[in-house]
Amino acid sequence: MRHAWTIGAVLVAALAAGCATKKGFEVPGQAFGCPIGDAKVASMDDLVKLKVVMEGSRTTVVPTEMRCTRSGDLLKIDANLNNDSRSVKRISYKFRWIDREGMRAWEEESWKPLLIYDNSNLVINSISPTNKAADFRLVLRSQE
C-alpha cells in the first residue's frame, strides 16, 4: 500500500513539474497563431494594436480579434471587425504582406470596400499570396 502511494506521489510531482515548465500552447514568436517576432503580446488587444494600421481617414470600425493559421506554406488570417455605432459604416481594407527581412513580400493590394451594418461584427479573411510572406499588417481606412 505504501508503495502505491509513493508511485502516485512521484507521478503527480512529475506531472506538475512538466506543466510548470510549459508556458501555454503558443509557439515562440507567435501569438494566437500570428507572427509577432520579438514583440511582447500579452492579450488579443496587444496583437490587434501590433497588426493593424490606420491610413487616410480614420474609421470608427475597429478590429477586435485576429487569428492566424498556416495552410501549407501560406499564412491564413481571420480578423473580426466591430461596428458598435448606430449607423452603417463604409470602410476599405487591404493586407500588406511582409517577408522575413521586413520588406514587402508582395505587390501592394488594392483596397477592398466593405459595408458594416450598425451594431454588428464582420469577419474578414485572407491567405498570403506567396510563401515568402512571413508577416502582415491589416490596413484600414474610412470611406465616409
Phi and psi in radians as a Rosetta constraint file:
Dihedral C 1 N 2 CA 2 C 2 CIRCULARHARMONIC -1.130 0.35
Dihedral N 2 CA 2 C 2 N 3 CIRCULARHARMONIC -0.595 0.35
Dihedral C 2 N 3 CA 3 C 3 CIRCULARHARMONIC -1.127 0.35
Dihedral N 3 CA 3 C 3 N 4 CIRCULARHARMONIC -0.674 0.35
Dihedral C 3 N 4 CA 4 C 4 CIRCULARHARMONIC -1.148 0.35
Dihedral N 4 CA 4 C 4 N 5 CIRCULARHARMONIC -0.693 0.35
Dihedral C 4 N 5 CA 5 C 5 CIRCULARHARMONIC -1.140 0.35
Dihedral N 5 CA 5 C 5 N 6 CIRCULARHARMONIC -0.691 0.35
Dihedral C 5 N 6 CA 6 C 6 CIRCULARHARMONIC -1.112 0.35
Dihedral N 6 CA 6 C 6 N 7 CIRCULARHARMONIC -0.798 0.35
Dihedral C 6 N 7 CA 7 C 7 CIRCULARHARMONIC -1.100 0.35
Dihedral N 7 CA 7 C 7 N 8 CIRCULARHARMONIC -0.751 0.35
Dihedral C 7 N 8 CA 8 C 8 CIRCULARHARMONIC -1.066 0.35
Dihedral N 8 CA 8 C 8 N 9 CIRCULARHARMONIC -0.746 0.35
Dihedral C 8 N 9 CA 9 C 9 CIRCULARHARMONIC -1.146 0.35
Dihedral N 9 CA 9 C 9 N 10 CIRCULARHARMONIC -0.683 0.35
Dihedral C 9 N 10 CA 10 C 10 CIRCULARHARMONIC -1.142 0.35
Dihedral N 10 CA 10 C 10 N 11 CIRCULARHARMONIC -0.745 0.35
Dihedral C 10 N 11 CA 11 C 11 CIRCULARHARMONIC -1.103 0.35
Dihedral N 11 CA 11 C 11 N 12 CIRCULARHARMONIC -0.760 0.35
Dihedral C 11 N 12 CA 12 C 12 CIRCULARHARMONIC -1.116 0.35
Dihedral N 12 CA 12 C 12 N 13 CIRCULARHARMONIC -0.733 0.35
Dihedral C 12 N 13 CA 13 C 13 CIRCULARHARMONIC -1.128 0.35
Dihedral N 13 CA 13 C 13 N 14 CIRCULARHARMONIC -0.724 0.35
Dihedral C 13 N 14 CA 14 C 14 CIRCULARHARMONIC -1.149 0.35
Dihedral N 14 CA 14 C 14 N 15 CIRCULARHARMONIC -0.720 0.35
Dihedral C 14 N 15 CA 15 C 15 CIRCULARHARMONIC -1.127 0.35
Dihedral N 15 CA 15 C 15 N 16 CIRCULARHARMONIC -0.758 0.35
Dihedral C 15 N 16 CA 16 C 16 CIRCULARHARMONIC -1.126 0.35
Dihedral N 16 CA 16 C 16 N 17 CIRCULARHARMONIC -0.703 0.35
Dihedral C 16 N 17 CA 17 C 17 CIRCULARHARMONIC -1.145 0.35
Dihedral N 17 CA 17 C 17 N 18 CIRCULARHARMONIC -0.695 0.35
Dihedral C 17 N 18 CA 18 C 18 CIRCULARHARMONIC -1.137 0.35
Dihedral N 18 CA 18 C 18 N 19 CIRCULARHARMONIC -0.715 0.35
Dihedral C 18 N 19 CA 19 C 19 CIRCULARHARMONIC -1.216 0.35
Dihedral N 19 CA 19 C 19 N 20 CIRCULARHARMONIC -0.589 0.35
Dihedral C 19 N 20 CA 20 C 20 CIRCULARHARMONIC -1.243 0.35
Dihedral N 20 CA 20 C 20 N 21 CIRCULARHARMONIC -0.496 0.35
Dihedral C 20 N 21 CA 21 C 21 CIRCULARHARMONIC -1.502 0.35
Dihedral N 21 CA 21 C 21 N 22 CIRCULARHARMONIC -0.327 0.35
Dihedral C 21 N 22 CA 22 C 22 CIRCULARHARMONIC -1.600 0.35
Dihedral N 22 CA 22 C 22 N 23 CIRCULARHARMONIC 2.192 0.35
Dihedral C 22 N 23 CA 23 C 23 CIRCULARHARMONIC -1.768 0.35
Dihedral N 23 CA 23 C 23 N 24 CIRCULARHARMONIC 1.565 0.35
Dihedral C 23 N 24 CA 24 C 24 CIRCULARHARMONIC 1.135 0.35
Dihedral N 24 CA 24 C 24 N 25 CIRCULARHARMONIC -2.883 0.35
Dihedral C 24 N 25 CA 25 C 25 CIRCULARHARMONIC -1.881 0.35
Dihedral N 25 CA 25 C 25 N 26 CIRCULARHARMONIC 0.036 0.35
Dihedral C 25 N 26 CA 26 C 26 CIRCULARHARMONIC -1.283 0.35
Dihedral N 26 CA 26 C 26 N 27 CIRCULARHARMONIC 2.521 0.35
Dihedral C 26 N 27 CA 27 C 27 CIRCULARHARMONIC -1.441 0.35
Dihedral N 27 CA 27 C 27 N 28 CIRCULARHARMONIC 2.440 0.35
Dihedral C 27 N 28 CA 28 C 28 CIRCULARHARMONIC -0.985 0.35
Dihedral N 28 CA 28 C 28 N 29 CIRCULARHARMONIC 2.412 0.35
Dihedral C 28 N 29 CA 29 C 29 CIRCULARHARMONIC 1.465 0.35
Dihedral N 29 CA 29 C 29 N 30 CIRCULARHARMONIC 0.131 0.35
Dihedral C 29 N 30 CA 30 C 30 CIRCULARHARMONIC -2.383 0.35
Dihedral N 30 CA 30 C 30 N 31 CIRCULARHARMONIC 2.657 0.35
Dihedral C 30 N 31 CA 31 C 31 CIRCULARHARMONIC -2.452 0.35
Dihedral N 31 CA 31 C 31 N 32 CIRCULARHARMONIC 2.205 0.35
Dihedral C 31 N 32 CA 32 C 32 CIRCULARHARMONIC 0.966 0.35
Dihedral N 32 CA 32 C 32 N 33 CIRCULARHARMONIC 0.564 0.35
Dihedral C 32 N 33 CA 33 C 33 CIRCULARHARMONIC 1.466 0.35
Dihedral N 33 CA 33 C 33 N 34 CIRCULARHARMONIC -0.162 0.35
Dihedral C 33 N 34 CA 34 C 34 CIRCULARHARMONIC -1.604 0.35
Dihedral N 34 CA 34 C 34 N 35 CIRCULARHARMONIC 2.489 0.35
Dihedral C 34 N 35 CA 35 C 35 CIRCULARHARMONIC -1.200 0.35
Dihedral N 35 CA 35 C 35 N 36 CIRCULARHARMONIC 2.338 0.35
Dihedral C 35 N 36 CA 36 C 36 CIRCULARHARMONIC -2.245 0.35
Dihedral N 36 CA 36 C 36 N 37 CIRCULARHARMONIC -0.102 0.35
Dihedral C 36 N 37 CA 37 C 37 CIRCULARHARMONIC 1.113 0.35
Dihedral N 37 CA 37 C 37 N 38 CIRCULARHARMONIC -2.243 0.35
Dihedral C 37 N 38 CA 38 C 38 CIRCULARHARMONIC -1.668 0.35
Dihedral N 38 CA 38 C 38 N 39 CIRCULARHARMONIC 0.042 0.35
Dihedral C 38 N 39 CA 39 C 39 CIRCULARHARMONIC -1.133 0.35
Dihedral N 39 CA 39 C 39 N 40 CIRCULARHARMONIC 2.613 0.35
Dihedral C 39 N 40 CA 40 C 40 CIRCULARHARMONIC -1.622 0.35
Dihedral N 40 CA 40 C 40 N 41 CIRCULARHARMONIC 1.995 0.35
Dihedral C 40 N 41 CA 41 C 41 CIRCULARHARMONIC -2.153 0.35
Dihedral N 41 CA 41 C 41 N 42 CIRCULARHARMONIC 1.958 0.35
Dihedral C 41 N 42 CA 42 C 42 CIRCULARHARMONIC -1.842 0.35
Dihedral N 42 CA 42 C 42 N 43 CIRCULARHARMONIC -0.195 0.35
Dihedral C 42 N 43 CA 43 C 43 CIRCULARHARMONIC -2.670 0.35
Dihedral N 43 CA 43 C 43 N 44 CIRCULARHARMONIC 3.004 0.35
Dihedral C 43 N 44 CA 44 C 44 CIRCULARHARMONIC -1.113 0.35
Dihedral N 44 CA 44 C 44 N 45 CIRCULARHARMONIC -0.637 0.35
Dihedral C 44 N 45 CA 45 C 45 CIRCULARHARMONIC -1.058 0.35
Dihedral N 45 CA 45 C 45 N 46 CIRCULARHARMONIC -0.722 0.35
Dihedral C 45 N 46 CA 46 C 46 CIRCULARHARMONIC -1.085 0.35
Dihedral N 46 CA 46 C 46 N 47 CIRCULARHARMONIC -0.731 0.35
Dihedral C 46 N 47 CA 47 C 47 CIRCULARHARMONIC -1.120 0.35
Dihedral N 47 CA 47 C 47 N 48 CIRCULARHARMONIC -0.790 0.35
Dihedral C 47 N 48 CA 48 C 48 CIRCULARHARMONIC -1.071 0.35
Dihedral N 48 CA 48 C 48 N 49 CIRCULARHARMONIC -0.752 0.35
Dihedral C 48 N 49 CA 49 C 49 CIRCULARHARMONIC -1.092 0.35
Dihedral N 49 CA 49 C 49 N 50 CIRCULARHARMONIC -0.616 0.35
Dihedral C 49 N 50 CA 50 C 50 CIRCULARHARMONIC -1.256 0.35
Dihedral N 50 CA 50 C 50 N 51 CIRCULARHARMONIC -0.617 0.35
Dihedral C 50 N 51 CA 51 C 51 CIRCULARHARMONIC -1.735 0.35
Dihedral N 51 CA 51 C 51 N 52 CIRCULARHARMONIC -0.201 0.35
Dihedral C 51 N 52 CA 52 C 52 CIRCULARHARMONIC -1.868 0.35
Dihedral N 52 CA 52 C 52 N 53 CIRCULARHARMONIC 2.374 0.35
Dihedral C 52 N 53 CA 53 C 53 CIRCULARHARMONIC -2.147 0.35
Dihedral N 53 CA 53 C 53 N 54 CIRCULARHARMONIC 2.308 0.35
Dihedral C 53 N 54 CA 54 C 54 CIRCULARHARMONIC -1.751 0.35
Dihedral N 54 CA 54 C 54 N 55 CIRCULARHARMONIC 2.214 0.35
Dihedral C 54 N 55 CA 55 C 55 CIRCULARHARMONIC -2.151 0.35
Dihedral N 55 CA 55 C 55 N 56 CIRCULARHARMONIC 2.637 0.35
Dihedral C 55 N 56 CA 56 C 56 CIRCULARHARMONIC 1.103 0.35
Dihedral N 56 CA 56 C 56 N 57 CIRCULARHARMONIC -2.447 0.35
Dihedral C 56 N 57 CA 57 C 57 CIRCULARHARMONIC -1.156 0.35
Dihedral N 57 CA 57 C 57 N 58 CIRCULARHARMONIC 2.281 0.35
Dihedral C 57 N 58 CA 58 C 58 CIRCULARHARMONIC -1.289 0.35
Dihedral N 58 CA 58 C 58 N 59 CIRCULARHARMONIC 2.630 0.35
Dihedral C 58 N 59 CA 59 C 59 CIRCULARHARMONIC -2.037 0.35
Dihedral N 59 CA 59 C 59 N 60 CIRCULARHARMONIC 2.685 0.35
Dihedral C 59 N 60 CA 60 C 60 CIRCULARHARMONIC -1.525 0.35
Dihedral N 60 CA 60 C 60 N 61 CIRCULARHARMONIC -0.128 0.35
Dihedral C 60 N 61 CA 61 C 61 CIRCULARHARMONIC -1.317 0.35
Dihedral N 61 CA 61 C 61 N 62 CIRCULARHARMONIC 2.235 0.35
Dihedral C 61 N 62 CA 62 C 62 CIRCULARHARMONIC -2.167 0.35
Dihedral N 62 CA 62 C 62 N 63 CIRCULARHARMONIC 2.469 0.35
Dihedral C 62 N 63 CA 63 C 63 CIRCULARHARMONIC -1.300 0.35
Dihedral N 63 CA 63 C 63 N 64 CIRCULARHARMONIC 2.369 0.35
Dihedral C 63 N 64 CA 64 C 64 CIRCULARHARMONIC -1.968 0.35
Dihedral N 64 CA 64 C 64 N 65 CIRCULARHARMONIC -0.450 0.35
Dihedral C 64 N 65 CA 65 C 65 CIRCULARHARMONIC -2.506 0.35
Dihedral N 65 CA 65 C 65 N 66 CIRCULARHARMONIC 2.693 0.35
Dihedral C 65 N 66 CA 66 C 66 CIRCULARHARMONIC -2.624 0.35
Dihedral N 66 CA 66 C 66 N 67 CIRCULARHARMONIC 2.337 0.35
Dihedral C 66 N 67 CA 67 C 67 CIRCULARHARMONIC -2.367 0.35
Dihedral N 67 CA 67 C 67 N 68 CIRCULARHARMONIC 2.571 0.35
Dihedral C 67 N 68 CA 68 C 68 CIRCULARHARMONIC -2.311 0.35
Dihedral N 68 CA 68 C 68 N 69 CIRCULARHARMONIC 2.593 0.35
Dihedral C 68 N 69 CA 69 C 69 CIRCULARHARMONIC -2.479 0.35
Dihedral N 69 CA 69 C 69 N 70 CIRCULARHARMONIC 3.014 0.35
Dihedral C 69 N 70 CA 70 C 70 CIRCULARHARMONIC -1.903 0.35
Dihedral N 70 CA 70 C 70 N 71 CIRCULARHARMONIC 2.389 0.35
Dihedral C 70 N 71 CA 71 C 71 CIRCULARHARMONIC -2.089 0.35
Dihedral N 71 CA 71 C 71 N 72 CIRCULARHARMONIC 1.558 0.35
Dihedral C 71 N 72 CA 72 C 72 CIRCULARHARMONIC 1.215 0.35
Dihedral N 72 CA 72 C 72 N 73 CIRCULARHARMONIC -2.133 0.35
Dihedral C 72 N 73 CA 73 C 73 CIRCULARHARMONIC -1.638 0.35
Dihedral N 73 CA 73 C 73 N 74 CIRCULARHARMONIC -0.013 0.35
Dihedral C 73 N 74 CA 74 C 74 CIRCULARHARMONIC -1.732 0.35
Dihedral N 74 CA 74 C 74 N 75 CIRCULARHARMONIC 2.593 0.35
Dihedral C 74 N 75 CA 75 C 75 CIRCULARHARMONIC -1.629 0.35
Dihedral N 75 CA 75 C 75 N 76 CIRCULARHARMONIC 2.239 0.35
Dihedral C 75 N 76 CA 76 C 76 CIRCULARHARMONIC -1.968 0.35
Dihedral N 76 CA 76 C 76 N 77 CIRCULARHARMONIC 2.293 0.35
Dihedral C 76 N 77 CA 77 C 77 CIRCULARHARMONIC -2.149 0.35
Dihedral N 77 CA 77 C 77 N 78 CIRCULARHARMONIC 2.369 0.35
Dihedral C 77 N 78 CA 78 C 78 CIRCULARHARMONIC -2.114 0.35
Dihedral N 78 CA 78 C 78 N 79 CIRCULARHARMONIC 2.181 0.35
Dihedral C 78 N 79 CA 79 C 79 CIRCULARHARMONIC -2.207 0.35
Dihedral N 79 CA 79 C 79 N 80 CIRCULARHARMONIC 2.308 0.35
Dihedral C 79 N 80 CA 80 C 80 CIRCULARHARMONIC -1.686 0.35
Dihedral N 80 CA 80 C 80 N 81 CIRCULARHARMONIC 2.135 0.35
Dihedral C 80 N 81 CA 81 C 81 CIRCULARHARMONIC -1.835 0.35
Dihedral N 81 CA 81 C 81 N 82 CIRCULARHARMONIC 2.429 0.35
Dihedral C 81 N 82 CA 82 C 82 CIRCULARHARMONIC -2.126 0.35
Dihedral N 82 CA 82 C 82 N 83 CIRCULARHARMONIC 2.249 0.35
Dihedral C 82 N 83 CA 83 C 83 CIRCULARHARMONIC -2.011 0.35
Dihedral N 83 CA 83 C 83 N 84 CIRCULARHARMONIC 1.759 0.35
Dihedral C 83 N 84 CA 84 C 84 CIRCULARHARMONIC -1.697 0.35
Dihedral N 84 CA 84 C 84 N 85 CIRCULARHARMONIC 0.215 0.35
Dihedral C 84 N 85 CA 85 C 85 CIRCULARHARMONIC -1.455 0.35
Dihedral N 85 CA 85 C 85 N 86 CIRCULARHARMONIC 3.053 0.35
Dihedral C 85 N 86 CA 86 C 86 CIRCULARHARMONIC -1.661 0.35
Dihedral N 86 CA 86 C 86 N 87 CIRCULARHARMONIC 0.236 0.35
Dihedral C 86 N 87 CA 87 C 87 CIRCULARHARMONIC -2.359 0.35
Dihedral N 87 CA 87 C 87 N 88 CIRCULARHARMONIC 2.763 0.35
Dihedral C 87 N 88 CA 88 C 88 CIRCULARHARMONIC -1.225 0.35
Dihedral N 88 CA 88 C 88 N 89 CIRCULARHARMONIC 2.404 0.35
Dihedral C 88 N 89 CA 89 C 89 CIRCULARHARMONIC -2.052 0.35
Dihedral N 89 CA 89 C 89 N 90 CIRCULARHARMONIC 2.435 0.35
Dihedral C 89 N 90 CA 90 C 90 CIRCULARHARMONIC -1.893 0.35
Dihedral N 90 CA 90 C 90 N 91 CIRCULARHARMONIC 2.145 0.35
Dihedral C 90 N 91 CA 91 C 91 CIRCULARHARMONIC -2.327 0.35
Dihedral N 91 CA 91 C 91 N 92 CIRCULARHARMONIC 2.976 0.35
Dihedral C 91 N 92 CA 92 C 92 CIRCULARHARMONIC -2.260 0.35
Dihedral N 92 CA 92 C 92 N 93 CIRCULARHARMONIC 2.649 0.35
Dihedral C 92 N 93 CA 93 C 93 CIRCULARHARMONIC -2.521 0.35
Dihedral N 93 CA 93 C 93 N 94 CIRCULARHARMONIC 2.807 0.35
Dihedral C 93 N 94 CA 94 C 94 CIRCULARHARMONIC -2.746 0.35
Dihedral N 94 CA 94 C 94 N 95 CIRCULARHARMONIC 2.796 0.35
Dihedral C 94 N 95 CA 95 C 95 CIRCULARHARMONIC -1.837 0.35
Dihedral N 95 CA 95 C 95 N 96 CIRCULARHARMONIC 2.420 0.35
Dihedral C 95 N 96 CA 96 C 96 CIRCULARHARMONIC -1.883 0.35
Dihedral N 96 CA 96 C 96 N 97 CIRCULARHARMONIC 2.088 0.35
Dihedral C 96 N 97 CA 97 C 97 CIRCULARHARMONIC -1.668 0.35
Dihedral N 97 CA 97 C 97 N 98 CIRCULARHARMONIC 2.313 0.35
Dihedral C 97 N 98 CA 98 C 98 CIRCULARHARMONIC -2.160 0.35
Dihedral N 98 CA 98 C 98 N 99 CIRCULARHARMONIC 2.395 0.35
Dihedral C 98 N 99 CA 99 C 99 CIRCULARHARMONIC -1.536 0.35
Dihedral N 99 CA 99 C 99 N 100 CIRCULARHARMONIC -3.089 0.35
Dihedral C 99 N 100 CA 100 C 100 CIRCULARHARMONIC -1.122 0.35
Dihedral N 100 CA 100 C 100 N 101 CIRCULARHARMONIC -0.415 0.35
Dihedral C 100 N 101 CA 101 C 101 CIRCULARHARMONIC -1.584 0.35
Dihedral N 101 CA 101 C 101 N 102 CIRCULARHARMONIC 0.002 0.35
Dihedral C 101 N 102 CA 102 C 102 CIRCULARHARMONIC 1.554 0.35
Dihedral N 102 CA 102 C 102 N 103 CIRCULARHARMONIC 0.108 0.35
Dihedral C 102 N 103 CA 103 C 103 CIRCULARHARMONIC -1.673 0.35
Dihedral N 103 CA 103 C 103 N 104 CIRCULARHARMONIC 2.874 0.35
Dihedral C 103 N 104 CA 104 C 104 CIRCULARHARMONIC -1.151 0.35
Dihedral N 104 CA 104 C 104 N 105 CIRCULARHARMONIC 2.282 0.35
Dihedral C 104 N 105 CA 105 C 105 CIRCULARHARMONIC -1.612 0.35
Dihedral N 105 CA 105 C 105 N 106 CIRCULARHARMONIC -0.202 0.35
Dihedral C 105 N 106 CA 106 C 106 CIRCULARHARMONIC -2.669 0.35
Dihedral N 106 CA 106 C 106 N 107 CIRCULARHARMONIC 2.833 0.35
Dihedral C 106 N 107 CA 107 C 107 CIRCULARHARMONIC -1.056 0.35
Dihedral N 107 CA 107 C 107 N 108 CIRCULARHARMONIC 2.718 0.35
Dihedral C 107 N 108 CA 108 C 108 CIRCULARHARMONIC -1.085 0.35
Dihedral N 108 CA 108 C 108 N 109 CIRCULARHARMONIC 2.263 0.35
Dihedral C 108 N 109 CA 109 C 109 CIRCULARHARMONIC -1.292 0.35
Dihedral N 109 CA 109 C 109 N 110 CIRCULARHARMONIC 2.774 0.35
Dihedral C 109 N 110 CA 110 C 110 CIRCULARHARMONIC -1.439 0.35
Dihedral N 110 CA 110 C 110 N 111 CIRCULARHARMONIC 2.760 0.35
Dihedral C 110 N 111 CA 111 C 111 CIRCULARHARMONIC -1.221 0.35
Dihedral N 111 CA 111 C 111 N 112 CIRCULARHARMONIC 2.433 0.35
Dihedral C 111 N 112 CA 112 C 112 CIRCULARHARMONIC -1.935 0.35
Dihedral N 112 CA 112 C 112 N 113 CIRCULARHARMONIC 2.053 0.35
Dihedral C 112 N 113 CA 113 C 113 CIRCULARHARMONIC -1.353 0.35
Dihedral N 113 CA 113 C 113 N 114 CIRCULARHARMONIC 2.574 0.35
Dihedral C 113 N 114 CA 114 C 114 CIRCULARHARMONIC -2.412 0.35
Dihedral N 114 CA 114 C 114 N 115 CIRCULARHARMONIC 2.590 0.35
Dihedral C 114 N 115 CA 115 C 115 CIRCULARHARMONIC -2.069 0.35
Dihedral N 115 CA 115 C 115 N 116 CIRCULARHARMONIC 2.061 0.35
Dihedral C 115 N 116 CA 116 C 116 CIRCULARHARMONIC -2.008 0.35
Dihedral N 116 CA 116 C 116 N 117 CIRCULARHARMONIC 2.076 0.35
Dihedral C 116 N 117 CA 117 C 117 CIRCULARHARMONIC -1.212 0.35
Dihedral N 117 CA 117 C 117 N 118 CIRCULARHARMONIC 2.805 0.35
Dihedral C 117 N 118 CA 118 C 118 CIRCULARHARMONIC -1.055 0.35
Dihedral N 118 CA 118 C 118 N 119 CIRCULARHARMONIC 2.486 0.35
Dihedral C 118 N 119 CA 119 C 119 CIRCULARHARMONIC 0.866 0.35
Dihedral N 119 CA 119 C 119 N 120 CIRCULARHARMONIC 0.905 0.35
Dihedral C 119 N 120 CA 120 C 120 CIRCULARHARMONIC -2.486 0.35
Dihedral N 120 CA 120 C 120 N 121 CIRCULARHARMONIC 2.894 0.35
Dihedral C 120 N 121 CA 121 C 121 CIRCULARHARMONIC -2.038 0.35
Dihedral N 121 CA 121 C 121 N 122 CIRCULARHARMONIC 2.647 0.35
Dihedral C 121 N 122 CA 122 C 122 CIRCULARHARMONIC -2.495 0.35
Dihedral N 122 CA 122 C 122 N 123 CIRCULARHARMONIC 2.329 0.35
Dihedral C 122 N 123 CA 123 C 123 CIRCULARHARMONIC -1.736 0.35
Dihedral N 123 CA 123 C 123 N 124 CIRCULARHARMONIC 2.193 0.35
Dihedral C 123 N 124 CA 124 C 124 CIRCULARHARMONIC -1.892 0.35
Dihedral N 124 CA 124 C 124 N 125 CIRCULARHARMONIC 2.608 0.35
Dihedral C 124 N 125 CA 125 C 125 CIRCULARHARMONIC -2.470 0.35
Dihedral N 125 CA 125 C 125 N 126 CIRCULARHARMONIC 2.758 0.35
Dihedral C 125 N 126 CA 126 C 126 CIRCULARHARMONIC -2.721 0.35
Dihedral N 126 CA 126 C 126 N 127 CIRCULARHARMONIC 2.737 0.35
Dihedral C 126 N 127 CA 127 C 127 CIRCULARHARMONIC -2.164 0.35
Dihedral N 127 CA 127 C 127 N 128 CIRCULARHARMONIC 2.371 0.35
Dihedral C 127 N 128 CA 128 C 128 CIRCULARHARMONIC -1.013 0.35
Dihedral N 128 CA 128 C 128 N 129 CIRCULARHARMONIC 2.471 0.35
Dihedral C 128 N 129 CA 129 C 129 CIRCULARHARMONIC -1.357 0.35
Dihedral N 129 CA 129 C 129 N 130 CIRCULARHARMONIC -0.201 0.35
Dihedral C 129 N 130 CA 130 C 130 CIRCULARHARMONIC -2.577 0.35
Dihedral N 130 CA 130 C 130 N 131 CIRCULARHARMONIC 2.692 0.35
Dihedral C 130 N 131 CA 131 C 131 CIRCULARHARMONIC -1.342 0.35
Dihedral N 131 CA 131 C 131 N 132 CIRCULARHARMONIC -0.085 0.35
Dihedral C 131 N 132 CA 132 C 132 CIRCULARHARMONIC -1.335 0.35
Dihedral N 132 CA 132 C 132 N 133 CIRCULARHARMONIC -0.303 0.35
Dihedral C 132 N 133 CA 133 C 133 CIRCULARHARMONIC -1.308 0.35
Dihedral N 133 CA 133 C 133 N 134 CIRCULARHARMONIC 1.990 0.35
Dihedral C 133 N 134 CA 134 C 134 CIRCULARHARMONIC -1.824 0.35
Dihedral N 134 CA 134 C 134 N 135 CIRCULARHARMONIC -0.232 0.35
Dihedral C 134 N 135 CA 135 C 135 CIRCULARHARMONIC -2.664 0.35
Dihedral N 135 CA 135 C 135 N 136 CIRCULARHARMONIC 3.075 0.35
Dihedral C 135 N 136 CA 136 C 136 CIRCULARHARMONIC -2.759 0.35
Dihedral N 136 CA 136 C 136 N 137 CIRCULARHARMONIC 2.901 0.35
Dihedral C 136 N 137 CA 137 C 137 CIRCULARHARMONIC -2.363 0.35
Dihedral N 137 CA 137 C 137 N 138 CIRCULARHARMONIC 2.438 0.35
Dihedral C 137 N 138 CA 138 C 138 CIRCULARHARMONIC -1.655 0.35
Dihedral N 138 CA 138 C 138 N 139 CIRCULARHARMONIC 2.108 0.35
Dihedral C 138 N 139 CA 139 C 139 CIRCULARHARMONIC -1.860 0.35
Dihedral N 139 CA 139 C 139 N 140 CIRCULARHARMONIC 2.203 0.35
Dihedral C 139 N 140 CA 140 C 140 CIRCULARHARMONIC -2.109 0.35
Dihedral N 140 CA 140 C 140 N 141 CIRCULARHARMONIC 2.575 0.35
Dihedral C 140 N 141 CA 141 C 141 CIRCULARHARMONIC -2.688 0.35
Dihedral N 141 CA 141 C 141 N 142 CIRCULARHARMONIC 2.655 0.35
Dihedral C 141 N 142 CA 142 C 142 CIRCULARHARMONIC -1.384 0.35
Dihedral N 142 CA 142 C 142 N 143 CIRCULARHARMONIC 2.611 0.35
Dihedral C 142 N 143 CA 143 C 143 CIRCULARHARMONIC -1.921 0.35
Dihedral N 143 CA 143 C 143 N 144 CIRCULARHARMONIC 0.269 0.35
